[in-house]
Amino acid sequence: MTAPATATPAIEVNGGTYRFPAGKGLRLDSGATLEPLEIAYKTYGRLNEDRSNAVLVCHALTGDQHLASPHPATGKPGWWSRFVGPGLPLDTDRYFVICSNVVGGCMGSTGPSSTNPKTGAPYALSFPVITIADMVRAQAMLVGALGIEKLFAVVGGSMGGMQVLQWAADFPERMFSAVCMAAAPRHSAQNIAFHEVGRQAVMADPDWRGGDYERHGVSPSKGLAVARMAAHITYLSEVALQRKFGRELQRDGLSWGFDADFQVESYLRHQGASFVDRFDANTYLYITRALDYFDLASQHGGVLAQAFRRARDVRFCVLSFSSDWLYSTAESRDIVRALNAAGCRASFVEIETDKGHDAFFLDEPELDRTLRGFLGSAAQARGLP
């Protein structure tokens, strides 16, 4: 006889915005100090008594702190809802999961749309340029403010994976394990080129107004939508685009004009239009620039292994996707080789998929199994129940 099904427990969601007190500003790589500093965050699950079960999830370029709860602007499920919750790979019955909006973001953390205390107006382009290391220092400040001395794991994909690497370089003593997915140790010339196309699209929009669009009550939505369209192509693979759209038409026959004749054109236009409802144009400029500046080896004398020399006690899992041409498997292998050269414990998995870079957001059973297996093994080593 089958036992009656029990209701899946709901995720306990908390969070808000942490406002750091006066004198506790963030010193940036540029030499500027960001003060006052606010970090918006969400938590899922419960912190255990000895505060040893905390997992920090770092979001990608267009993500935010709404990891597994509905997005306030769109109402859509959190961007990693399929991975975070009771019984899921990031099991909130076992782990206390934290996700914060990066510094420079537009969902509550201090960024270009925040009020500049010196002027009373939005920072806009007076906001200082930020780096991935700045984002990580702010996260470390938040984790400390939450009373957590050592994270069980730091997890992230894409830009989030770069933050994981930066954590390992800067704060290895404050993490037990790390999962880096679909990332690279530096931004390539090709990726910088794609970002520059996007930034130029934003800045060419007449409503950008030199970055001061909020004061004028307008938004460079057309330019930002084009930037999103161009970037979104890099998140997919040619096979995935062909399988999903091919050369299928949007309607019977050609328009003999410049409307969206093909389904792939309509898809990209939808991606662009929906993006501008939840993202700030100046934030896009600043975060893409932070990615462009990322080069972990250059911070350590040009030797990537030197970045991880203090991380020998951290357990690493590096994952790549076979069809990801934005951050290729070869770049993930470079990370693993550097970890090995530094004497770190690292496992590596290349997941065969035709879904491209965005595969870490999608239904990939091998990714689920890998995350469960790695985190479960690390939890056992950590002594987590």
DRENDOVEX-530981 format. One record per residue (C-alpha): x, y, z. Coordinates in nm, 2 decimals, always signed. Layout:
BEGIN
X: X; Y: Y; Z: Z
...
END
This chain:
BEGIN
X: +0.00; Y: +0.00; Z: +0.00
X: +0.14; Y: +0.34; Z: -0.10
X: +0.19; Y: +0.59; Z: +0.18
X: -0.02; Y: +0.91; Z: +0.15
X: +0.16; Y: +1.19; Z: -0.01
X: +0.27; Y: +1.47; Z: +0.21
X: +0.26; Y: +1.84; Z: +0.12
X: +0.60; Y: +1.98; Z: +0.02
X: +0.70; Y: +2.24; Z: +0.28
X: +0.71; Y: +2.59; Z: +0.15
X: +1.04; Y: +2.78; Z: +0.13
X: +1.10; Y: +3.02; Z: +0.42
X: +1.19; Y: +3.35; Z: +0.24
X: +1.34; Y: +3.65; Z: +0.42
X: +1.56; Y: +3.93; Z: +0.34
X: +1.54; Y: +4.30; Z: +0.26
X: +1.80; Y: +4.56; Z: +0.22
X: +2.10; Y: +4.58; Z: +0.46
X: +2.21; Y: +4.94; Z: +0.51
X: +2.57; Y: +4.96; Z: +0.64
X: +2.63; Y: +5.22; Z: +0.91
X: +2.82; Y: +5.54; Z: +0.85
X: +3.19; Y: +5.48; Z: +0.82
X: +3.13; Y: +5.13; Z: +0.68
X: +3.15; Y: +5.22; Z: +0.31
X: +3.29; Y: +4.99; Z: +0.04
X: +3.64; Y: +5.08; Z: -0.08
X: +3.65; Y: +5.01; Z: -0.46
X: +3.93; Y: +4.90; Z: -0.69
X: +3.90; Y: +5.24; Z: -0.86
X: +4.01; Y: +5.41; Z: -0.54
X: +3.66; Y: +5.55; Z: -0.47
X: +3.46; Y: +5.47; Z: -0.16
X: +3.09; Y: +5.39; Z: -0.19
X: +2.91; Y: +5.53; Z: +0.11
X: +2.63; Y: +5.50; Z: +0.21
X: +2.62; Y: +5.13; Z: +0.10
X: +2.30; Y: +4.93; Z: +0.07
X: +2.28; Y: +4.56; Z: -0.03
X: +1.95; Y: +4.40; Z: -0.12
X: +1.92; Y: +4.03; Z: -0.05
X: +1.70; Y: +3.73; Z: -0.01
X: +1.74; Y: +3.43; Z: +0.21
X: +1.57; Y: +3.09; Z: +0.17
X: +1.55; Y: +2.82; Z: +0.44
X: +1.69; Y: +2.85; Z: +0.79
X: +2.04; Y: +2.91; Z: +0.93
X: +2.13; Y: +2.63; Z: +1.17
X: +2.25; Y: +2.68; Z: +1.52
X: +2.62; Y: +2.68; Z: +1.45
X: +2.57; Y: +2.89; Z: +1.14
X: +2.75; Y: +2.63; Z: +0.92
X: +2.49; Y: +2.56; Z: +0.65
X: +2.49; Y: +2.89; Z: +0.46
X: +2.52; Y: +2.88; Z: +0.08
X: +2.58; Y: +3.21; Z: -0.11
X: +2.45; Y: +3.20; Z: -0.47
X: +2.60; Y: +3.47; Z: -0.70
X: +2.39; Y: +3.59; Z: -0.98
X: +2.47; Y: +3.64; Z: -1.35
X: +2.48; Y: +3.97; Z: -1.54
X: +2.10; Y: +4.03; Z: -1.57
X: +2.01; Y: +3.84; Z: -1.25
X: +1.92; Y: +3.97; Z: -0.90
X: +1.85; Y: +3.85; Z: -0.55
X: +1.51; Y: +3.70; Z: -0.65
X: +1.66; Y: +3.35; Z: -0.68
X: +1.37; Y: +3.13; Z: -0.59
X: +1.08; Y: +3.38; Z: -0.52
X: +0.86; Y: +3.57; Z: -0.76
X: +1.02; Y: +3.87; Z: -0.93
X: +0.84; Y: +4.19; Z: -0.81
X: +0.86; Y: +4.36; Z: -1.15
X: +0.75; Y: +4.07; Z: -1.37
X: +0.58; Y: +3.83; Z: -1.13
X: +0.78; Y: +3.54; Z: -1.29
X: +0.93; Y: +3.27; Z: -1.08
X: +1.28; Y: +3.33; Z: -0.94
X: +1.56; Y: +3.27; Z: -1.19
X: +1.68; Y: +2.95; Z: -1.02
X: +1.36; Y: +2.82; Z: -0.87
X: +1.41; Y: +2.48; Z: -1.02
X: +1.73; Y: +2.43; Z: -0.81
X: +1.64; Y: +2.60; Z: -0.48
X: +1.37; Y: +2.46; Z: -0.24
X: +1.28; Y: +2.15; Z: -0.03
X: +1.42; Y: +1.84; Z: -0.19
X: +1.60; Y: +2.03; Z: -0.47
X: +1.98; Y: +2.03; Z: -0.53
X: +2.00; Y: +2.34; Z: -0.30
X: +1.77; Y: +2.19; Z: -0.05
X: +1.63; Y: +2.45; Z: +0.18
X: +1.55; Y: +2.19; Z: +0.44
X: +1.92; Y: +2.15; Z: +0.47
X: +2.09; Y: +2.47; Z: +0.36
X: +2.04; Y: +2.84; Z: +0.43
X: +2.06; Y: +3.00; Z: +0.09
X: +2.16; Y: +3.37; Z: +0.04
X: +2.15; Y: +3.57; Z: -0.28
X: +2.22; Y: +3.94; Z: -0.30
X: +2.19; Y: +4.19; Z: -0.58
X: +2.54; Y: +4.29; Z: -0.68
X: +2.68; Y: +4.64; Z: -0.61
X: +2.60; Y: +4.84; Z: -0.92
X: +2.27; Y: +4.65; Z: -0.96
X: +1.92; Y: +4.79; Z: -1.00
X: +1.71; Y: +4.58; Z: -0.76
X: +1.79; Y: +4.76; Z: -0.44
X: +2.17; Y: +4.75; Z: -0.40
X: +2.36; Y: +5.07; Z: -0.44
X: +2.40; Y: +5.14; Z: -0.81
X: +2.38; Y: +5.41; Z: -1.08
X: +2.01; Y: +5.46; Z: -1.02
X: +2.06; Y: +5.51; Z: -0.64
X: +2.06; Y: +5.86; Z: -0.49
X: +2.40; Y: +6.03; Z: -0.48
X: +2.41; Y: +6.18; Z: -0.13
X: +2.62; Y: +6.47; Z: -0.25
X: +2.36; Y: +6.59; Z: -0.51
X: +2.03; Y: +6.44; Z: -0.40
X: +1.99; Y: +6.31; Z: -0.76
X: +2.05; Y: +5.97; Z: -0.91
X: +2.42; Y: +5.89; Z: -0.95
X: +2.39; Y: +5.81; Z: -1.32
X: +2.74; Y: +5.83; Z: -1.47
X: +2.89; Y: +5.98; Z: -1.16
X: +2.86; Y: +5.63; Z: -1.01
X: +3.22; Y: +5.49; Z: -0.98
X: +3.32; Y: +5.21; Z: -1.21
X: +3.30; Y: +4.87; Z: -1.03
X: +3.47; Y: +4.54; Z: -1.06
X: +3.39; Y: +4.17; Z: -0.98
X: +3.62; Y: +4.20; Z: -0.68
X: +3.41; Y: +4.50; Z: -0.56
X: +3.10; Y: +4.29; Z: -0.59
X: +3.26; Y: +4.01; Z: -0.38
X: +3.38; Y: +4.25; Z: -0.11
X: +3.03; Y: +4.38; Z: -0.07
X: +2.90; Y: +4.02; Z: -0.05
X: +3.16; Y: +3.94; Z: +0.22
X: +3.05; Y: +4.25; Z: +0.41
X: +2.68; Y: +4.13; Z: +0.39
X: +2.77; Y: +3.77; Z: +0.50
X: +2.96; Y: +3.91; Z: +0.80
X: +2.67; Y: +4.14; Z: +0.89
X: +2.44; Y: +3.83; Z: +0.89
X: +2.67; Y: +3.68; Z: +1.15
X: +2.81; Y: +3.41; Z: +0.93
X: +3.19; Y: +3.35; Z: +0.97
X: +3.23; Y: +3.07; Z: +0.71
X: +3.00; Y: +2.98; Z: +0.42
X: +2.93; Y: +2.62; Z: +0.35
X: +2.94; Y: +2.69; Z: -0.03
X: +2.96; Y: +2.97; Z: -0.28
X: +2.78; Y: +2.88; Z: -0.60
X: +2.74; Y: +3.07; Z: -0.93
X: +2.72; Y: +3.05; Z: -1.30
X: +2.85; Y: +3.29; Z: -1.57
X: +2.92; Y: +3.62; Z: -1.40
X: +2.82; Y: +3.44; Z: -1.08
X: +3.09; Y: +3.18; Z: -1.15
X: +3.35; Y: +3.46; Z: -1.18
X: +3.24; Y: +3.59; Z: -0.84
X: +3.29; Y: +3.23; Z: -0.71
X: +3.65; Y: +3.24; Z: -0.84
X: +3.71; Y: +3.58; Z: -0.69
X: +3.58; Y: +3.46; Z: -0.35
X: +3.83; Y: +3.17; Z: -0.37
X: +4.11; Y: +3.42; Z: -0.44
X: +4.01; Y: +3.68; Z: -0.18
X: +3.83; Y: +3.50; Z: +0.10
X: +3.92; Y: +3.13; Z: +0.09
X: +3.92; Y: +3.11; Z: +0.47
X: +3.55; Y: +3.21; Z: +0.46
X: +3.42; Y: +2.93; Z: +0.24
X: +3.42; Y: +2.55; Z: +0.27
X: +3.33; Y: +2.46; Z: -0.09
X: +3.28; Y: +2.63; Z: -0.43
X: +3.08; Y: +2.55; Z: -0.75
X: +3.18; Y: +2.75; Z: -1.06
X: +2.95; Y: +2.69; Z: -1.36
X: +2.99; Y: +2.82; Z: -1.72
X: +3.25; Y: +3.08; Z: -1.64
X: +3.60; Y: +3.18; Z: -1.73
X: +3.91; Y: +3.33; Z: -1.55
X: +3.90; Y: +3.64; Z: -1.77
X: +3.68; Y: +3.80; Z: -2.03
X: +3.79; Y: +3.74; Z: -2.38
X: +3.83; Y: +3.99; Z: -2.66
X: +3.52; Y: +3.85; Z: -2.83
X: +3.31; Y: +3.89; Z: -2.52
X: +3.44; Y: +4.25; Z: -2.47
X: +3.34; Y: +4.32; Z: -2.83
X: +2.98; Y: +4.19; Z: -2.78
X: +2.95; Y: +4.41; Z: -2.47
X: +3.08; Y: +4.71; Z: -2.65
X: +2.81; Y: +4.67; Z: -2.92
X: +2.55; Y: +4.66; Z: -2.64
X: +2.68; Y: +4.96; Z: -2.46
X: +2.70; Y: +5.16; Z: -2.79
X: +2.33; Y: +5.06; Z: -2.86
X: +2.23; Y: +5.20; Z: -2.52
X: +2.44; Y: +5.52; Z: -2.56
X: +2.31; Y: +5.58; Z: -2.92
X: +1.95; Y: +5.59; Z: -2.80
X: +1.84; Y: +5.96; Z: -2.80
X: +1.67; Y: +5.90; Z: -2.46
X: +1.99; Y: +5.80; Z: -2.29
X: +2.07; Y: +6.17; Z: -2.24
X: +2.43; Y: +6.11; Z: -2.14
X: +2.31; Y: +5.87; Z: -1.87
X: +2.09; Y: +6.14; Z: -1.71
X: +1.76; Y: +6.00; Z: -1.84
X: +1.59; Y: +5.96; Z: -1.51
X: +1.61; Y: +6.33; Z: -1.44
X: +1.44; Y: +6.39; Z: -1.78
X: +1.17; Y: +6.13; Z: -1.72
X: +1.27; Y: +5.91; Z: -2.01
X: +1.44; Y: +5.58; Z: -2.06
X: +1.67; Y: +5.45; Z: -2.34
X: +1.45; Y: +5.14; Z: -2.38
X: +1.51; Y: +5.09; Z: -2.75
X: +1.89; Y: +5.09; Z: -2.71
X: +1.87; Y: +4.86; Z: -2.41
X: +1.64; Y: +4.62; Z: -2.59
X: +1.89; Y: +4.60; Z: -2.88
X: +2.17; Y: +4.54; Z: -2.63
X: +1.98; Y: +4.25; Z: -2.48
X: +1.90; Y: +4.10; Z: -2.82
X: +2.26; Y: +4.10; Z: -2.92
X: +2.37; Y: +3.95; Z: -2.58
X: +2.10; Y: +3.69; Z: -2.58
X: +2.23; Y: +3.53; Z: -2.90
X: +2.56; Y: +3.46; Z: -2.72
X: +2.37; Y: +3.27; Z: -2.45
X: +2.23; Y: +3.01; Z: -2.70
X: +2.39; Y: +2.77; Z: -2.94
X: +2.34; Y: +2.75; Z: -3.31
X: +2.19; Y: +2.40; Z: -3.27
X: +1.95; Y: +2.53; Z: -3.01
X: +1.84; Y: +2.82; Z: -3.23
X: +1.80; Y: +2.59; Z: -3.53
X: +1.60; Y: +2.33; Z: -3.33
X: +1.37; Y: +2.59; Z: -3.17
X: +1.32; Y: +2.82; Z: -3.47
X: +1.49; Y: +2.72; Z: -3.79
X: +1.37; Y: +2.94; Z: -4.06
X: +1.01; Y: +2.92; Z: -3.95
X: +0.80; Y: +3.22; Z: -4.04
X: +0.59; Y: +3.42; Z: -3.80
X: +0.29; Y: +3.41; Z: -4.03
X: +0.19; Y: +3.28; Z: -4.37
X: +0.42; Y: +3.43; Z: -4.64
X: +0.68; Y: +3.71; Z: -4.63
X: +0.60; Y: +4.06; Z: -4.54
X: +0.83; Y: +4.20; Z: -4.80
X: +0.94; Y: +4.45; Z: -4.54
X: +1.12; Y: +4.48; Z: -4.21
X: +0.87; Y: +4.34; Z: -3.97
X: +0.96; Y: +4.02; Z: -3.78
X: +0.91; Y: +3.77; Z: -4.06
X: +1.10; Y: +3.49; Z: -3.88
X: +1.01; Y: +3.34; Z: -3.55
X: +1.37; Y: +3.39; Z: -3.43
X: +1.33; Y: +3.76; Z: -3.49
X: +1.01; Y: +3.78; Z: -3.29
X: +1.17; Y: +3.58; Z: -3.01
X: +1.47; Y: +3.82; Z: -2.99
X: +1.24; Y: +4.13; Z: -3.00
X: +1.03; Y: +3.98; Z: -2.71
X: +1.35; Y: +3.92; Z: -2.51
X: +1.45; Y: +4.28; Z: -2.56
X: +1.11; Y: +4.43; Z: -2.48
X: +1.07; Y: +4.22; Z: -2.16
X: +1.42; Y: +4.30; Z: -2.04
X: +1.37; Y: +4.68; Z: -2.03
X: +1.08; Y: +4.63; Z: -1.78
X: +1.31; Y: +4.50; Z: -1.51
X: +1.66; Y: +4.64; Z: -1.58
X: +1.83; Y: +4.98; Z: -1.57
X: +2.03; Y: +5.09; Z: -1.87
X: +2.32; Y: +5.25; Z: -1.68
X: +2.34; Y: +4.94; Z: -1.47
X: +2.39; Y: +4.74; Z: -1.79
X: +2.68; Y: +4.97; Z: -1.88
X: +2.85; Y: +4.93; Z: -1.54
X: +2.81; Y: +4.56; Z: -1.50
X: +2.92; Y: +4.47; Z: -1.85
X: +3.23; Y: +4.69; Z: -1.79
X: +3.30; Y: +4.50; Z: -1.46
X: +3.29; Y: +4.18; Z: -1.66
X: +3.53; Y: +4.32; Z: -1.92
X: +3.78; Y: +4.42; Z: -1.65
X: +3.77; Y: +4.07; Z: -1.50
X: +4.11; Y: +3.90; Z: -1.54
X: +4.19; Y: +3.70; Z: -1.23
X: +4.54; Y: +3.61; Z: -1.33
X: +4.64; Y: +3.97; Z: -1.38
X: +4.56; Y: +4.03; Z: -1.02
X: +4.82; Y: +3.77; Z: -0.92
X: +5.12; Y: +3.85; Z: -1.13
X: +4.98; Y: +3.70; Z: -1.45
X: +4.97; Y: +3.34; Z: -1.30
X: +4.62; Y: +3.21; Z: -1.25
X: +4.73; Y: +2.94; Z: -1.00
X: +4.86; Y: +3.21; Z: -0.77
X: +4.51; Y: +3.33; Z: -0.73
X: +4.42; Y: +3.00; Z: -0.56
X: +4.73; Y: +2.95; Z: -0.35
X: +4.54; Y: +3.01; Z: -0.02
X: +4.24; Y: +2.80; Z: -0.12
X: +4.39; Y: +2.45; Z: -0.07
X: +4.13; Y: +2.37; Z: +0.19
X: +3.84; Y: +2.46; Z: -0.03
X: +3.66; Y: +2.19; Z: -0.22
X: +3.59; Y: +2.29; Z: -0.58
X: +3.35; Y: +2.18; Z: -0.85
X: +3.39; Y: +2.33; Z: -1.20
X: +3.12; Y: +2.27; Z: -1.46
X: +3.11; Y: +2.36; Z: -1.83
X: +2.86; Y: +2.29; Z: -2.11
X: +2.98; Y: +2.14; Z: -2.44
X: +2.79; Y: +2.39; Z: -2.66
X: +2.87; Y: +2.70; Z: -2.46
X: +3.07; Y: +2.93; Z: -2.69
X: +3.05; Y: +3.23; Z: -2.46
X: +3.26; Y: +3.07; Z: -2.18
X: +3.40; Y: +2.75; Z: -2.34
X: +3.50; Y: +2.42; Z: -2.18
X: +3.86; Y: +2.51; Z: -2.27
X: +3.84; Y: +2.81; Z: -2.03
X: +3.69; Y: +2.59; Z: -1.76
X: +3.98; Y: +2.35; Z: -1.80
X: +4.22; Y: +2.64; Z: -1.76
X: +4.05; Y: +2.70; Z: -1.42
X: +4.09; Y: +2.34; Z: -1.32
X: +4.45; Y: +2.32; Z: -1.42
X: +4.52; Y: +2.64; Z: -1.22
X: +4.34; Y: +2.48; Z: -0.92
X: +4.55; Y: +2.16; Z: -0.95
X: +4.87; Y: +2.36; Z: -0.99
X: +4.78; Y: +2.54; Z: -0.66
X: +4.73; Y: +2.21; Z: -0.48
X: +4.35; Y: +2.26; Z: -0.45
X: +4.10; Y: +1.97; Z: -0.45
X: +3.89; Y: +2.01; Z: -0.77
X: +3.64; Y: +1.80; Z: -0.96
X: +3.55; Y: +1.89; Z: -1.32
X: +3.24; Y: +1.79; Z: -1.53
X: +3.17; Y: +1.89; Z: -1.89
X: +2.79; Y: +1.84; Z: -1.95
X: +2.70; Y: +1.73; Z: -2.30
X: +2.42; Y: +1.96; Z: -2.41
X: +2.32; Y: +2.16; Z: -2.72
X: +2.15; Y: +2.43; Z: -2.51
X: +2.45; Y: +2.67; Z: -2.50
X: +2.56; Y: +2.90; Z: -2.22
X: +2.21; Y: +2.93; Z: -2.06
X: +2.21; Y: +2.56; Z: -1.99
X: +2.27; Y: +2.62; Z: -1.62
X: +1.93; Y: +2.79; Z: -1.60
X: +1.75; Y: +2.50; Z: -1.78
X: +1.64; Y: +2.15; Z: -1.73
X: +1.96; Y: +1.95; Z: -1.74
X: +1.94; Y: +1.63; Z: -1.54
X: +2.32; Y: +1.59; Z: -1.54
X: +2.36; Y: +1.93; Z: -1.38
X: +2.11; Y: +1.83; Z: -1.11
X: +2.29; Y: +1.51; Z: -1.04
X: +2.63; Y: +1.69; Z: -1.03
X: +2.51; Y: +1.96; Z: -0.79
X: +2.34; Y: +1.71; Z: -0.56
X: +2.64; Y: +1.48; Z: -0.56
X: +2.90; Y: +1.74; Z: -0.50
X: +2.71; Y: +1.94; Z: -0.23
X: +2.60; Y: +1.62; Z: -0.06
X: +2.96; Y: +1.49; Z: -0.04
X: +3.08; Y: +1.83; Z: +0.09
X: +2.80; Y: +1.84; Z: +0.34
X: +2.90; Y: +1.50; Z: +0.47
X: +3.26; Y: +1.62; Z: +0.50
X: +3.14; Y: +1.94; Z: +0.67
X: +2.93; Y: +1.73; Z: +0.92
X: +2.60; Y: +1.88; Z: +0.81
X: +2.29; Y: +1.66; Z: +0.89
END
